[in-house]
Amino acid sequence: MSRDLEQDLRQALRAVNPSPEFTNRLLAGITTQRRAATSIRRLWPRQTVAAASVLVALGLGWGAYHHQQRERALQAHVELIKALAITSRSLDRAYQAVHSLDTDKVHGG
């Protein structure tokens, strides 16, 4: 009986060539899986590049905004200095005018 079992097992486990339909379905499935994997691999770099482009654009925009704000602040500073200089000259003239009136009164004017 063990000999029959052994022969039955050999018979059941012998090499069998697959049918052409099986081979075609298997190859078609492999091709489909490869295409799907390849499209995912192609999509990933595109998404990464798009995300990096958005981040670079945001960074450049932020930098330009802050540069513009700094330029405005410097321009306001320059205008403030000019205004203070004009005010200082005007106050000096007013002081000299008042002081010369006092001097004229003291000297008999």
Backbone hydrogen bonds, N-H to C=O, Kabsch-Sander energy under -0.5 kcal/mol:
donor,donor_aa,acceptor,acceptor_aa,energy
5,L,1,M,-2.5
6,E,2,S,-2.4
7,Q,3,R,-2.2
8,D,4,D,-2.7
9,L,5,L,-2.6
10,R,6,E,-2.4
11,Q,7,Q,-2.6
12,A,8,D,-2.6
13,L,9,L,-2.5
14,R,11,Q,-0.8
23,T,19,S,-2.3
24,N,20,P,-2.6
25,R,21,E,-2.6
26,L,22,F,-2.7
27,L,23,T,-2.5
28,A,24,N,-2.4
29,G,25,R,-2.4
30,I,26,L,-2.3
31,T,27,L,-2.4
32,T,28,A,-2.4
33,Q,29,G,-2.4
34,R,30,I,-2.4
35,R,31,T,-2.4
36,A,32,T,-2.4
37,A,33,Q,-2.5
38,T,34,R,-2.8
39,S,35,R,-2.8
40,I,36,A,-2.0
41,R,37,A,-2.3
42,R,38,T,-2.3
43,L,39,S,-2.1
44,W,40,I,-2.1
46,R,42,R,-1.1
47,Q,43,L,-2.5
48,T,44,W,-2.2
49,V,45,P,-2.7
50,A,46,R,-2.6
51,A,47,Q,-2.6
52,A,48,T,-2.6
53,S,49,V,-2.4
54,V,50,A,-2.2
55,L,51,A,-2.3
56,V,52,A,-2.5
57,A,53,S,-2.5
58,L,54,V,-2.5
59,G,55,L,-2.5
60,L,56,V,-2.7
61,G,57,A,-2.4
62,W,58,L,-2.6
63,G,59,G,-2.5
64,A,60,L,-2.5
65,Y,61,G,-2.4
66,H,62,W,-2.3
67,H,63,G,-2.2
68,Q,64,A,-2.5
69,Q,65,Y,-2.4
70,R,66,H,-2.3
71,E,67,H,-2.4
72,R,68,Q,-2.3
73,A,69,Q,-2.2
74,L,70,R,-2.6
75,Q,71,E,-2.4
76,A,72,R,-2.5
77,H,73,A,-2.2
78,V,74,L,-2.3
79,E,75,Q,-2.3
80,L,76,A,-2.2
81,I,77,H,-2.4
82,K,78,V,-2.1
83,A,79,E,-2.5
84,L,80,L,-2.5
85,A,81,I,-2.1
86,I,82,K,-2.4
87,T,83,A,-2.5
88,S,84,L,-2.5
89,R,85,A,-2.4
90,S,86,I,-2.5
91,L,87,T,-2.6
92,D,88,S,-2.3
93,R,89,R,-2.5
94,A,90,S,-2.4
95,Y,91,L,-2.7
96,Q,92,D,-2.7
97,A,93,R,-2.5
98,V,94,A,-2.6
99,H,95,Y,-3.0
100,S,96,Q,-2.5
101,L,97,A,-1.7
102,D,98,V,-2.0
103,T,99,H,-2.2
104,D,100,S,-2.3
105,K,101,L,-2.0
106,V,102,D,-2.0
107,H,103,T,-2.2
108,G,105,K,-0.9
109,G,104,D,-4.5
